[in-house]
Amino acid sequence: MPITERYPPVIHLQIHLENFQRVYFKENTAQQVADAAPPATTLTSYFQLCATDAFAQNVLYVDIPKYYTWDATKKTWQRRKRGRQVEVGVYEAAAIGRIYTISPKQGDCFYLRLLLLSIPGPTSFQMLRTVNGTTHESYRNACLALGLLEDDNIHRQTKFTRGLHKSESAAA
């Protein structure tokens, strides 16, 4: 059974660098797609949500599916209407957000993922690189400024996550 059909539901959360979304097109529509703005993704819509929704400003990207549902047609996050009420108009459900593990060898994507797992409520890629009023040139430098790379804990966390994924695969 696919992981997306299990309970609790597992929602795949996209991760990509700024303006590096995946784009799908047919041969006869390539130019129109190239001329259009980059498509909205779960990540870019999370930034928009954090800019407009006070509750989302305190929620990590990986936890968003607990409180919001992804509308694939509109490409937006919508507040849940059912579940356990956590505050007025906000409901929590047993949903799991999943960001695929990214190797440290993938550079910026790895550091972007680390920031998304650590900073609640960002409104842009630039905000993720901003620490104490200083906008860093790279996600790695932002991670260093936040003290996220001071020890081997991130490598242990990555191995632990990878181990969990292998356990899930073996149990299926």
Backbone hydrogen bonds, N-H to C=O, Kabsch-Sander energy under -0.5 kcal/mol:
donor,donor_aa,acceptor,acceptor_aa,energy
5,E,2,P,-2.0
6,R,3,I,-1.1
10,V,3,I,-0.5
11,I,9,P,-0.6
11,I,96,I,-3.5
12,H,10,V,-0.6
13,L,98,R,-3.1
14,Q,12,H,-0.6
20,F,17,L,-2.1
29,T,26,K,-2.1
30,A,26,K,-0.6
30,A,27,E,-0.8
33,V,29,T,-2.3
34,A,30,A,-2.4
35,D,31,Q,-2.0
36,A,32,Q,-1.2
45,S,41,T,-2.4
46,Y,42,T,-1.2
47,F,43,L,-1.9
48,Q,44,T,-1.8
49,L,45,S,-2.5
50,C,46,Y,-2.6
51,A,47,F,-1.4
52,T,48,Q,-0.9
52,T,49,L,-1.0
53,D,49,L,-2.5
54,A,52,T,-0.6
57,Q,53,D,-1.1
58,N,55,F,-1.9
59,V,56,A,-1.9
61,Y,116,L,-0.8
63,D,60,L,-1.2
64,I,60,L,-0.7
64,I,61,Y,-1.1
66,K,63,D,-1.7
67,Y,63,D,-0.6
67,Y,64,I,-1.5
68,Y,64,I,-2.1
69,T,78,Q,-3.2
71,D,69,T,-0.6
71,D,76,T,-2.9
72,A,70,W,-1.0
75,K,71,D,-2.1
76,T,71,D,-1.2
78,Q,69,T,-2.8
80,R,67,Y,-2.5
84,R,92,E,-2.6
85,Q,83,G,-0.5
86,V,90,V,-2.5
87,E,90,V,-1.3
90,V,87,E,-2.7
92,E,84,R,-2.7
93,A,66,K,-2.3
95,A,93,A,-1.9
96,I,9,P,-2.9
97,G,62,V,-0.8
98,R,11,I,-3.0
99,I,97,G,-0.5
100,Y,98,R,-0.6
106,Q,103,S,-2.2
107,G,104,P,-1.5
109,C,106,Q,-1.5
110,F,107,G,-0.7
111,Y,107,G,-2.0
112,L,108,D,-2.7
113,R,109,C,-2.5
114,L,110,F,-2.1
115,L,111,Y,-2.2
116,L,112,L,-2.5
117,L,113,R,-1.8
118,S,115,L,-1.3
119,I,115,L,-2.5
121,G,59,V,-1.6
128,L,124,S,-1.3
129,R,125,F,-1.0
129,R,126,Q,-0.7
130,T,127,M,-1.1
131,V,129,R,-0.6
131,V,134,T,-2.7
134,T,131,V,-1.9
135,T,133,G,-0.6
136,H,129,R,-2.8
136,H,134,T,-0.7
142,A,138,S,-1.6
143,C,139,Y,-2.4
144,L,140,R,-2.5
145,A,141,N,-2.4
146,L,142,A,-1.7
147,G,143,C,-0.5
147,G,144,L,-1.2
148,L,143,C,-2.6
149,L,143,C,-0.5
150,E,147,G,-0.7
154,I,151,D,-0.6
156,R,152,D,-2.0
157,Q,153,N,-2.7
158,T,154,I,-2.4
159,K,155,H,-2.3
160,F,156,R,-2.7
161,T,157,Q,-2.7
162,R,158,T,-2.5
163,G,159,K,-2.5
164,L,160,F,-2.3
165,H,161,T,-2.3
166,K,162,R,-2.2
167,S,163,G,-2.1
168,E,164,L,-2.5
169,S,165,H,-2.2
170,A,166,K,-2.3
171,A,167,S,-1.9
172,A,168,E,-1.1
